[in-house]
C-alpha cells in the first residue's frame, strides 16, 4: 500500500484507478490479517491442547495399571464432561474423545 501511495504522489494517474487499486489492496490486507489472526488462535489452541494432553498422560502414568477400587481422582482425570439428556440418559465424554451413552 505504501508503494501505491508513493506512486500516486509521484506519478500522474487517474484517481479513480488509484482508489480502485487502493480499495482492492486494503480489502486484501484485511482478509489476510483476519486469516493470520485465525491461524494464531488455532496455534494457541493446539498448544493449549498439547499441554493438557501432557498433563493428562503424566497423571495417568502415576495411576496403577489395574484399578481395584473406585478412584475419584482417576475418574476426574479421564472424564471431560457428562451430559444429561431429557430422557434421563447420560453421555460421558472422555478427554481422548471417546463418548459413552448410558440409559
Sine and cosine of phi, psi and omega as CSV:
sin_phi,cos_phi,sin_psi,cos_psi,sin_omega,cos_omega
0.00,0.00,-0.59,0.81,0.03,-1.00
-0.87,0.49,-0.68,0.74,0.02,-1.00
-0.89,0.45,-0.62,0.78,0.01,-1.00
-0.91,0.42,-0.69,0.73,0.02,-1.00
-0.91,0.42,-0.68,0.73,0.01,-1.00
-0.88,0.47,-0.68,0.73,0.02,-1.00
-0.89,0.46,-0.66,0.75,0.00,-1.00
-0.91,0.42,-0.57,0.82,-0.03,-1.00
-0.97,0.25,-0.44,0.90,-0.11,-0.99
-0.95,-0.30,-0.27,0.96,-0.08,-1.00
-0.82,-0.58,0.77,-0.64,0.06,-1.00
-0.91,0.42,0.74,-0.67,0.03,-1.00
-0.36,-0.93,0.24,-0.97,0.02,-1.00
-0.92,0.38,0.80,-0.59,0.01,-1.00
-0.93,0.36,-0.47,0.88,0.08,-1.00
-0.90,0.43,-0.71,0.71,0.04,-1.00
-0.89,0.45,-0.66,0.75,0.01,-1.00
-0.87,0.49,-0.72,0.70,-0.03,-1.00
-0.90,0.43,-0.64,0.77,0.05,-1.00
-0.88,0.47,-0.74,0.67,0.02,-1.00
-0.87,0.49,-0.70,0.71,-0.02,-1.00
-0.89,0.46,-0.71,0.70,0.00,-1.00
-0.90,0.44,-0.66,0.75,0.04,-1.00
-0.88,0.47,-0.71,0.70,0.02,-1.00
-0.91,0.42,-0.64,0.77,0.01,-1.00
-0.89,0.45,-0.69,0.72,0.02,-1.00
-0.90,0.45,-0.70,0.71,0.01,-1.00
-0.88,0.47,-0.67,0.75,0.03,-1.00
-0.87,0.50,-0.73,0.68,-0.01,-1.00
-0.88,0.48,-0.67,0.74,0.02,-1.00
-0.89,0.45,-0.70,0.71,-0.01,-1.00
-0.93,0.37,-0.58,0.82,0.03,-1.00
-0.91,0.41,-0.67,0.74,0.05,-1.00
-0.90,0.44,-0.64,0.77,0.04,-1.00
-0.88,0.47,-0.69,0.73,0.04,-1.00
-0.88,0.48,-0.70,0.72,0.03,-1.00
-0.87,0.50,-0.69,0.73,0.02,-1.00
-0.90,0.44,-0.65,0.76,0.04,-1.00
-0.90,0.44,-0.64,0.77,0.03,-1.00
-0.91,0.42,-0.64,0.77,0.04,-1.00
-0.90,0.43,-0.67,0.74,0.04,-1.00
-0.88,0.48,-0.67,0.75,0.01,-1.00
-0.89,0.46,-0.72,0.69,0.01,-1.00
-0.89,0.46,-0.64,0.77,0.02,-1.00
-0.90,0.44,-0.69,0.72,0.03,-1.00
-0.89,0.45,-0.66,0.75,0.02,-1.00
-0.89,0.46,-0.69,0.72,0.02,-1.00
-0.89,0.46,-0.69,0.72,0.02,-1.00
-0.90,0.43,-0.64,0.77,0.02,-1.00
-0.90,0.44,-0.65,0.76,0.05,-1.00
-0.90,0.44,-0.66,0.75,0.02,-1.00
-0.90,0.44,-0.64,0.77,0.03,-1.00
-0.90,0.43,-0.65,0.76,0.02,-1.00
-0.88,0.47,-0.70,0.72,0.03,-1.00
-0.89,0.46,-0.69,0.72,0.01,-1.00
-0.86,0.51,-0.75,0.66,-0.03,-1.00
-0.90,0.44,-0.68,0.73,0.02,-1.00
-0.89,0.46,-0.67,0.74,0.03,-1.00
-0.93,0.37,-0.61,0.79,0.00,-1.00
-0.91,0.41,-0.60,0.80,0.01,-1.00
-0.90,0.44,-0.42,0.91,-0.01,-1.00
-0.98,0.18,-0.23,0.97,-0.04,-1.00
-0.99,0.11,0.44,-0.90,0.06,-1.00
-0.92,0.39,0.42,-0.91,-0.01,-1.00
-0.92,0.40,-0.61,0.79,0.01,-1.00
-0.89,-0.46,0.81,-0.58,0.02,-1.00
-1.00,-0.06,0.91,-0.42,-0.05,-1.00
-0.99,-0.12,-0.38,0.92,0.02,-1.00
-0.73,-0.69,0.34,-0.94,0.02,-1.00
-0.85,0.52,0.75,-0.66,0.01,-1.00
-0.78,-0.63,0.97,-0.23,-0.07,-1.00
-0.87,0.49,-0.61,0.79,-0.01,-1.00
-0.92,0.39,-0.58,0.81,0.05,-1.00
-0.92,0.40,-0.67,0.75,0.04,-1.00
-0.86,0.51,-0.74,0.67,-0.01,-1.00
-0.90,0.43,-0.50,0.87,0.00,-1.00
-0.95,0.31,-0.52,0.85,-0.11,-0.99
-0.99,-0.10,-0.50,0.86,-0.09,-1.00
-1.00,-0.07,0.85,-0.53,0.07,-1.00
-0.98,0.22,-0.74,0.68,0.02,-1.00
-0.30,-0.95,0.29,-0.96,0.08,-1.00
-0.79,-0.61,0.74,-0.68,-0.02,-1.00
-0.91,-0.42,0.85,-0.53,0.01,-1.00
-1.00,-0.07,0.83,-0.56,-0.01,-1.00
-1.00,0.06,0.26,-0.96,0.02,-1.00
-0.90,0.44,-0.39,0.92,0.00,-1.00
-1.00,0.02,0.11,0.99,0.01,-1.00
1.00,0.01,-0.03,1.00,0.02,-1.00
-0.97,0.23,0.36,-0.93,0.06,-1.00
-0.78,-0.63,0.79,-0.61,0.08,-1.00
-0.96,-0.27,0.87,-0.49,0.04,-1.00
-1.00,-0.09,0.79,-0.61,0.03,-1.00
-0.91,-0.41,0.89,-0.46,-0.02,-1.00
-1.00,0.06,0.35,-0.94,0.00,-1.00
-0.89,0.46,-0.41,0.91,0.01,-1.00
-0.99,0.11,0.03,1.00,0.04,-1.00
0.99,-0.16,-0.19,0.98,0.01,-1.00
-0.92,0.40,0.65,-0.76,0.05,-1.00
-0.83,-0.55,0.71,-0.71,0.04,-1.00
-0.78,-0.63,0.79,-0.61,0.02,-1.00
-0.95,-0.33,0.79,-0.62,0.03,-1.00
-0.91,-0.41,0.70,-0.71,0.01,-1.00
-1.00,-0.07,0.00,0.00,0.00,0.00
